Amino acid sequence: MRSSNVGLVLVSCMFFTSSGIAADYWVDAVKGDDVASGLEATPWKTVQFAIKKCSPGDTVNVRDGQYDEIVAIDVSGTKENPISIRAQNSRKARLQRITIDGDFIRASGFEITSEAGGLQVAGIMISKGRFNEVTDNYIHDIPGTVGVSVMGEGNIVAKNRIYRMNKGINVGGKNNLIERNEVERLIYNNQDADYFRFMGDGLVFRNNWMHGTRAEDIGKSHTDGFQTFAVSPGQVFSNVTIEGNLLMDYHAQGMMLEGQPDFDGRPFSGDGLFIRNNVWSGGNHVIMAMSINNVVVTGNTFIGYTGMGVLPGLKFPDKIKEKVEKGLKFKTVVKNNIFYNCAAFVGWYKGKPGMDLTNEANLYYNPAKPLVDKEGGWSKDILNLDPMLVDAKNLLGPDGIPFTADDGYLLQAGSPAIDKGVKLEHSDAQDIFGTARPQGAGWDLGAQEYKR
């Protein structure tokens, strides 16, 4: 009778996959034992032990509790049968860090924190894995550390909360998706604190919420919403999309881009950056794009920036002077954006050597600093008209939740931004909510397409 009961338990904890039988393992920091079977009634004690036992299709369920572990995942699942490591209850199982070197891993629901951090570590790190998913984790208070660091290919980092870290998410590799993460209150720790840094190809940042950083927390830091630079080999990017992100509260630039031509075997260190349908508020400069090619800024709403607007320019102009004289140009397109109560607009370097800047159908409004188009550089834009935002001082609206129908950056009926945009062939024709553009006779300006 006893052996029969054990067989029933084993069958209940397994299921068939295309490659055979997958196991459902359990870990319990208090009641577990690594010499046990790892089944629900007799769990293991450590997550790392469970990982070593995993094969494609297996699931590791981690019960609530404190696990003093830095978990290294070097096993791999497959496309049909990924390996899942998940907290039984969301953010109730605490680990120190997670590193993922395997492929087709699903890591979800953990709290990640530690007193020991540093520049070369991350709360969760995908160092070279492919097609992994990191979701619904709460990563916080690790000194001098980035919340999530992603390399590899085809990885997804989504719906995580990152709090009181030096940086939010650093992304490299190829075709990685960073979506619906919340990054709050960056902390200076002898290095700049930035929400996102990127270097890679085909990356997508979508519907992330950045907020809560305080001037007193970041000291000497030059804090940016998004940053990239080209100093060492490998620091290159192409075809990166930044869409539908909400950036609030204290920061320096919405985006700081520093590149070089003829760098690391490429004509441009940065080539192809599509910035669309974002809402950014409260910083110094909007976008500084220095020696970056093919920067396309469309359908965004920028609010309350005190410094420069969209500023394309040259990094190390003296070093590339000869190339510029021979015809080298960096292309920038700025269309269908709203600049509300910003101190500056776009096009300071328009017509300068090395610059190929096109600006059209942008709306600028700042009653304290109205613009006069003395040189005709803004003849295709709309100057000094109130776009009639719902409430620019309360971007989250009454419900205090981002990306909802009462958000303050939405357009009111009768706004001069409605139907005033140009058709954008390079866009995916959606707004910050995924609403198709256009909804009326023409495209609307700003991040939201007004629904009739």
C-alpha positions as CSV (number, residue, x, y, z in Angstrom):
1,M,0.0,0.0,0.0
2,R,2.8,2.4,0.8
3,S,4.5,2.1,-2.6
4,S,1.2,2.6,-4.3
5,N,0.6,5.9,-2.5
6,V,4.0,7.1,-3.4
7,G,3.3,6.4,-7.0
8,L,0.1,8.4,-6.9
9,V,2.0,11.4,-5.4
10,L,4.6,11.2,-8.1
11,V,2.0,11.1,-10.9
12,S,0.2,14.1,-9.4
13,C,3.4,16.1,-9.5
14,M,4.3,15.4,-13.1
15,F,2.8,16.1,-16.5
16,F,3.8,15.1,-20.0
17,T,5.5,17.4,-22.5
18,S,6.6,17.0,-26.0
19,S,9.9,15.7,-24.8
20,G,8.7,13.5,-22.0
21,I,7.7,13.9,-18.3
22,A,8.1,17.3,-16.7
23,A,8.4,17.6,-12.9
24,D,6.8,20.1,-10.5
25,Y,9.3,20.7,-7.8
26,W,8.9,22.6,-4.5
27,V,11.2,24.6,-2.2
28,D,10.6,25.7,1.4
29,A,13.2,27.6,3.4
30,V,11.8,26.5,6.7
31,K,10.5,23.0,6.2
32,G,12.6,21.9,3.3
33,D,15.6,19.5,3.1
34,D,17.9,19.1,0.1
35,V,18.0,15.3,0.7
36,A,14.2,15.1,0.4
37,S,12.3,14.3,-2.9
38,G,11.5,17.9,-3.8
39,L,7.8,17.1,-4.1
40,E,5.1,19.3,-2.6
41,A,4.8,17.3,0.6
42,T,8.6,16.9,0.9
43,P,10.2,20.1,-0.5
44,W,13.8,20.9,-0.9
45,K,15.4,23.7,1.2
46,T,17.4,25.7,-1.4
47,V,16.4,27.1,-4.8
48,Q,19.9,26.5,-6.2
49,F,19.6,22.8,-5.4
50,A,16.3,22.7,-7.2
51,I,17.7,24.4,-10.3
52,K,20.4,21.8,-10.7
53,K,17.7,19.1,-10.9
54,C,15.7,20.8,-13.6
55,S,15.2,19.6,-17.1
56,P,13.1,21.2,-19.9
57,G,9.5,21.6,-18.9
58,D,10.1,21.5,-15.2
59,T,8.7,24.0,-12.7
60,V,10.2,25.1,-9.4
61,N,7.7,26.5,-7.0
62,V,9.3,28.6,-4.2
63,R,7.3,29.1,-1.0
64,D,7.2,32.3,1.0
65,G,10.3,33.0,3.1
66,Q,13.9,34.3,3.3
67,Y,16.4,32.5,1.0
68,D,20.0,33.7,1.6
69,E,21.0,32.7,-1.9
70,I,22.5,34.1,-5.1
71,V,20.8,31.8,-7.5
72,A,22.7,30.9,-10.7
73,I,20.6,29.4,-13.4
74,D,22.8,27.7,-16.0
75,V,20.3,25.0,-17.2
76,S,18.1,25.6,-20.2
77,G,14.6,24.8,-21.3
78,T,13.4,24.7,-24.9
79,K,10.9,26.8,-26.9
80,E,8.2,24.1,-26.4
81,N,9.2,23.3,-22.8
82,P,10.7,26.2,-20.9
83,I,11.9,25.9,-17.3
84,S,9.9,28.0,-14.8
85,I,11.2,29.2,-11.4
86,R,8.4,31.1,-9.6
87,A,7.4,32.3,-6.2
88,Q,4.3,30.5,-5.0
89,N,2.9,33.9,-3.9
90,S,4.0,37.0,-5.8
91,R,7.0,38.8,-4.2
92,K,6.8,36.7,-1.0
93,A,9.9,34.6,-1.5
94,R,13.1,36.7,-1.0
95,L,16.4,36.0,-2.8
96,Q,19.7,38.0,-2.9
97,R,20.2,37.9,-6.6
98,I,19.5,35.9,-9.7
99,T,21.8,35.3,-12.7
100,I,20.6,33.5,-15.8
101,D,23.0,32.0,-18.3
102,G,20.6,29.5,-19.8
103,D,17.9,29.7,-22.5
104,F,14.1,29.6,-22.2
105,I,13.9,30.3,-18.5
106,R,10.9,31.9,-16.8
107,A,11.8,33.7,-13.5
108,S,8.8,35.4,-11.8
109,G,7.4,36.7,-8.6
110,F,10.5,37.1,-6.4
111,E,11.6,39.8,-4.0
112,I,15.3,40.5,-4.7
113,T,17.4,42.5,-2.2
114,S,20.7,42.4,-0.5
115,E,23.1,44.5,1.6
116,A,26.0,43.7,-0.7
117,G,26.0,45.2,-4.2
118,G,28.4,46.8,-6.6
119,L,28.9,48.1,-10.1
120,Q,29.4,44.7,-11.8
121,V,26.3,43.0,-10.4
122,A,22.5,43.3,-10.8
123,G,19.5,42.2,-8.9
124,I,18.6,40.0,-11.9
125,M,21.2,39.5,-14.6
126,I,20.7,37.8,-18.0
127,S,24.3,37.6,-19.0
128,K,24.2,35.6,-22.2
129,G,20.9,33.7,-22.2
130,R,18.3,33.7,-25.0
131,F,14.5,33.8,-24.9
132,N,14.2,34.2,-21.2
133,E,11.4,36.0,-19.3
134,V,11.8,37.9,-16.1
135,T,8.5,39.1,-14.8
136,D,6.7,40.4,-11.7
137,N,9.8,40.7,-9.5
138,Y,10.4,43.3,-6.8
139,I,14.0,44.4,-6.9
140,H,15.1,47.0,-4.3
141,D,17.8,48.4,-2.0
142,I,21.0,46.8,-3.3
143,P,23.7,49.4,-3.0
144,G,25.3,50.7,-6.2
145,T,23.6,48.1,-8.3
146,V,21.4,48.0,-11.4
147,G,17.9,46.4,-11.0
148,V,18.0,44.2,-14.1
149,S,20.9,43.8,-16.6
150,V,20.0,42.1,-19.9
151,M,22.3,40.8,-22.7
152,G,21.6,37.8,-24.9
153,E,18.8,37.7,-27.4
154,G,15.1,37.6,-27.5
155,N,14.6,38.2,-23.7
156,I,11.6,39.8,-22.1
157,V,11.7,41.9,-18.9
158,A,8.2,42.9,-17.9
159,K,6.0,44.0,-15.1
160,N,8.9,44.3,-12.5
161,R,9.2,46.9,-9.8
162,I,12.6,48.4,-9.2
163,Y,13.0,50.7,-6.2
164,R,15.9,52.5,-4.6
165,M,18.6,51.2,-7.0
166,N,21.4,53.0,-8.6
167,K,20.1,52.2,-12.1
168,G,16.9,50.7,-13.3
169,I,17.5,48.5,-16.3
170,N,20.7,48.2,-18.5
171,V,20.1,46.5,-21.8
172,G,22.3,45.2,-24.5
173,G,22.2,42.2,-26.8
174,K,19.7,41.8,-29.6
175,N,15.9,42.0,-29.9
176,N,15.2,42.3,-26.2
177,L,11.9,43.6,-25.0
178,I,11.6,45.8,-21.8
179,E,7.9,46.4,-21.1
180,R,5.6,47.7,-18.3
181,N,8.3,48.0,-15.6
182,E,8.2,50.5,-12.8
183,V,11.4,52.2,-11.8
184,E,11.2,54.4,-8.8
185,R,13.6,56.6,-6.7
186,L,17.1,56.1,-8.0
187,I,20.0,56.4,-5.5
188,Y,23.4,57.8,-6.1
189,N,26.3,55.5,-5.2
190,N,29.6,57.0,-6.6
191,Q,28.3,56.6,-10.1
192,D,25.6,58.2,-12.2
193,A,22.0,57.0,-11.5
194,D,20.0,56.5,-14.7
195,Y,16.6,54.9,-15.3
196,F,17.7,53.0,-18.5
197,R,20.9,52.5,-20.4
198,F,21.1,50.7,-23.7
199,M,23.5,49.4,-26.3
200,G,22.4,46.7,-28.7
201,D,20.3,46.0,-31.8
202,G,16.5,45.8,-32.2
203,L,15.8,46.7,-28.6
204,V,12.3,47.8,-27.5
205,F,11.3,49.8,-24.4
206,R,7.6,50.1,-24.1
207,N,5.1,51.4,-21.5
208,N,7.6,51.7,-18.6
209,W,7.0,54.1,-15.8
210,M,9.9,56.1,-14.3
211,H,9.3,58.3,-11.3
212,G,10.0,59.3,-7.7
213,T,13.7,60.3,-8.0
214,R,14.7,63.1,-5.6
215,A,17.5,65.6,-6.0
216,E,18.7,64.8,-2.5
217,D,19.1,61.1,-3.3
218,I,21.3,61.4,-6.4
219,G,24.0,63.9,-5.3
220,K,26.4,64.5,-8.2
221,S,24.6,62.2,-10.5
222,H,23.7,63.3,-14.0
223,T,20.5,61.3,-14.1
224,D,18.8,60.6,-17.4
225,G,15.6,58.7,-18.4
226,F,17.6,56.9,-21.2
227,Q,21.3,57.0,-21.8
228,T,23.8,55.5,-24.3
229,F,27.3,56.3,-25.2
230,A,30.2,55.1,-27.4
231,V,33.6,54.9,-25.6
232,S,34.6,51.2,-25.7
233,P,34.2,48.5,-28.3
234,G,30.7,47.0,-28.2
235,Q,29.0,50.2,-27.2
236,V,26.9,50.5,-30.3
237,F,23.2,50.3,-31.2
238,S,20.8,50.1,-34.1
239,N,17.1,50.1,-34.6
240,V,16.1,50.8,-31.0
241,T,12.4,51.7,-30.3
242,I,11.4,53.7,-27.2
243,E,7.6,54.0,-27.2
244,G,4.9,54.8,-24.8
245,N,7.0,55.4,-21.7
246,L,6.1,57.8,-18.8
247,L,9.0,59.7,-17.2
248,M,8.2,62.0,-14.3
249,D,9.9,63.9,-11.4
250,Y,13.5,64.9,-11.1
251,H,16.0,64.1,-13.8
252,A,18.5,65.9,-16.1
253,Q,17.8,64.7,-19.6
254,G,14.9,62.7,-20.9
255,M,17.5,61.2,-23.2
256,M,21.2,61.6,-23.4
257,L,22.8,60.1,-26.6
258,E,26.5,60.3,-27.3
259,G,27.9,58.6,-30.3
260,Q,30.7,58.6,-32.9
261,P,31.0,57.9,-36.6
262,D,33.2,55.0,-37.9
263,F,33.1,53.2,-34.6
264,D,33.6,49.6,-33.8
265,G,33.3,48.5,-37.4
266,R,30.1,50.5,-38.1
267,P,29.5,53.7,-40.0
268,F,27.8,55.1,-36.9
269,S,27.9,53.9,-33.3
270,G,24.2,54.7,-33.0
271,D,22.0,54.4,-36.1
272,G,18.2,54.1,-35.9
273,L,16.4,55.4,-32.8
274,F,12.6,55.7,-32.8
275,I,11.2,57.7,-29.9
276,R,7.5,57.8,-30.1
277,N,4.3,58.2,-28.1
278,N,6.2,59.0,-24.8
279,V,5.2,61.4,-22.1
280,W,8.2,63.0,-20.3
281,S,8.0,65.7,-17.7
282,G,10.0,67.7,-15.3
283,G,13.6,67.5,-16.4
284,N,16.2,69.9,-17.7
285,H,16.8,69.0,-21.4
286,V,14.4,66.9,-23.5
287,I,16.7,65.0,-25.9
288,M,20.4,65.6,-26.6
289,A,21.5,63.5,-29.6
290,M,25.2,64.0,-30.2
291,S,26.6,62.3,-33.4
292,I,23.7,59.8,-33.6
293,N,22.2,59.0,-37.0
294,N,18.6,58.5,-37.9
295,V,16.9,59.7,-34.7
296,V,13.1,59.9,-35.2
297,V,11.1,61.8,-32.6
298,T,7.4,61.6,-33.2
299,G,4.1,61.8,-31.4
300,N,5.5,62.6,-27.9
301,T,4.3,64.9,-25.2
302,F,7.1,66.8,-23.4
303,I,6.1,68.9,-20.4
304,G,7.9,71.4,-18.2
305,Y,11.5,71.0,-19.4
306,T,13.6,74.0,-18.2
307,G,16.6,73.7,-20.6
308,M,17.0,72.7,-24.2
309,G,14.4,70.8,-26.3
310,V,15.3,68.3,-28.9
311,L,19.0,69.1,-29.7
312,P,20.9,67.2,-32.3
313,G,24.6,68.0,-32.4
314,L,28.1,66.7,-32.9
315,K,30.2,64.9,-30.4
316,F,33.9,65.8,-30.6
317,P,33.3,68.2,-33.6
318,D,36.9,68.9,-34.1
319,K,37.7,65.2,-34.5
320,I,35.2,64.7,-37.3
321,K,35.5,68.1,-39.0
322,E,37.1,66.6,-42.1
323,K,34.4,64.0,-42.4
324,V,31.7,66.7,-42.1
325,E,33.4,68.8,-44.7
326,K,33.3,65.7,-47.0
327,G,29.5,65.4,-46.5
328,L,29.0,63.4,-43.4
329,K,25.5,64.2,-41.9
330,F,23.5,62.9,-39.0
331,K,19.8,62.7,-39.7
332,T,17.1,63.7,-37.2
333,V,13.3,63.9,-37.7
334,V,11.0,65.7,-35.2
335,K,7.3,65.6,-36.0
336,N,3.9,65.6,-34.4
337,N,5.2,66.4,-30.9
338,I,3.8,68.6,-28.1
339,F,6.2,70.8,-26.2
340,Y,4.2,72.2,-23.3
341,N,5.7,74.8,-20.9
342,C,9.2,73.9,-22.1
343,A,11.9,76.5,-22.2
344,A,13.1,75.5,-25.6
345,F,11.9,73.8,-28.8
346,V,13.8,72.2,-31.6
347,G,16.4,73.0,-34.2
348,W,19.2,75.0,-32.7
349,Y,21.6,73.3,-35.0
350,K,19.4,73.2,-38.0
351,G,21.4,74.0,-41.2
352,K,24.7,73.6,-39.4
353,P,27.4,71.4,-41.0
354,G,26.8,67.8,-40.3
355,M,23.1,68.2,-39.4
356,D,20.2,66.9,-41.4
357,L,17.2,68.0,-39.3
358,T,13.6,67.9,-40.4
359,N,10.9,69.4,-38.0
360,E,7.2,69.6,-38.9
361,A,3.8,69.7,-37.2
362,N,5.1,70.2,-33.7
363,L,3.2,72.3,-31.2
364,Y,5.1,74.6,-28.8
365,Y,3.4,76.4,-26.0
366,N,4.9,78.4,-23.1
367,P,3.1,81.6,-22.2
368,A,6.1,82.7,-20.2
369,K,8.4,82.3,-23.2
370,P,6.5,82.7,-26.5
371,L,8.5,81.9,-29.7
372,V,8.9,84.2,-32.7
373,D,10.0,82.4,-35.9
374,K,12.5,85.0,-37.1
375,E,14.4,82.7,-39.5
376,G,11.5,80.6,-40.8
377,G,12.9,77.4,-39.3
378,W,9.6,76.6,-37.6
379,S,7.2,77.6,-40.4
380,K,5.7,74.1,-40.6
381,D,5.2,73.9,-36.8
382,I,2.5,75.4,-34.5
383,L,3.7,78.0,-32.1
384,N,2.2,79.6,-29.0
385,L,-1.1,77.7,-28.9
386,D,-2.3,76.0,-25.8
387,P,-2.7,72.2,-26.6
388,M,-5.4,72.0,-23.9
389,L,-4.1,69.1,-21.9
390,V,-6.5,67.7,-19.3
391,D,-4.2,68.5,-16.4
392,A,-0.4,68.9,-17.0
393,K,0.2,69.2,-13.3
394,N,-1.3,65.8,-12.5
395,L,-0.1,63.4,-15.1
396,L,-1.6,60.3,-13.4
397,G,-5.0,61.8,-13.0
398,P,-7.4,61.3,-10.1
399,D,-6.8,57.6,-9.9
400,G,-3.0,58.0,-9.4
401,I,-2.4,55.1,-11.8
402,P,-0.4,55.5,-15.0
403,F,-1.6,54.6,-18.5
404,T,-5.3,55.0,-17.7
405,A,-8.1,57.0,-19.2
406,D,-8.0,59.9,-16.7
407,D,-4.3,60.7,-17.2
408,G,-3.5,64.4,-17.2
409,Y,-1.5,64.5,-20.5
410,L,-4.6,63.6,-22.6
411,L,-6.1,66.1,-25.0
412,Q,-9.4,67.9,-24.3
413,A,-12.1,68.3,-27.0
414,G,-11.3,71.3,-29.1
415,S,-7.5,71.0,-28.7
416,P,-5.5,72.6,-31.6
417,A,-3.4,69.4,-31.5
418,I,-6.3,67.3,-32.9
419,D,-6.0,66.4,-36.5
420,K,-3.0,68.7,-37.0
421,G,-0.3,66.1,-37.5
422,V,1.3,64.6,-40.6
423,K,1.1,61.0,-41.6
424,L,4.1,59.1,-40.3
425,E,5.1,56.3,-42.6
426,H,7.7,54.9,-40.2
427,S,5.3,54.7,-37.2
428,D,3.3,51.7,-36.2
429,A,0.3,54.0,-36.3
430,Q,-0.7,53.6,-32.6
431,D,-0.7,56.0,-29.6
432,I,0.5,55.4,-26.0
433,F,-2.6,53.3,-25.3
434,G,-2.4,51.2,-28.5
435,T,-5.2,53.2,-30.1
436,A,-4.9,53.3,-33.9
437,R,-3.9,56.5,-35.6
438,P,-5.7,58.5,-37.0
439,Q,-9.1,58.6,-35.3
440,G,-10.3,61.6,-37.2
441,A,-9.4,63.6,-40.4
442,G,-5.7,63.6,-39.5
443,W,-3.1,62.4,-37.0
444,D,-3.2,64.1,-33.6
445,L,-0.1,65.7,-32.0
446,G,1.3,64.3,-28.8
447,A,1.3,60.8,-27.2
448,Q,-2.5,60.3,-27.3
449,E,-4.8,60.0,-30.2
450,Y,-8.0,61.8,-29.2
451,K,-11.1,59.5,-29.3
452,R,-14.1,61.1,-30.9
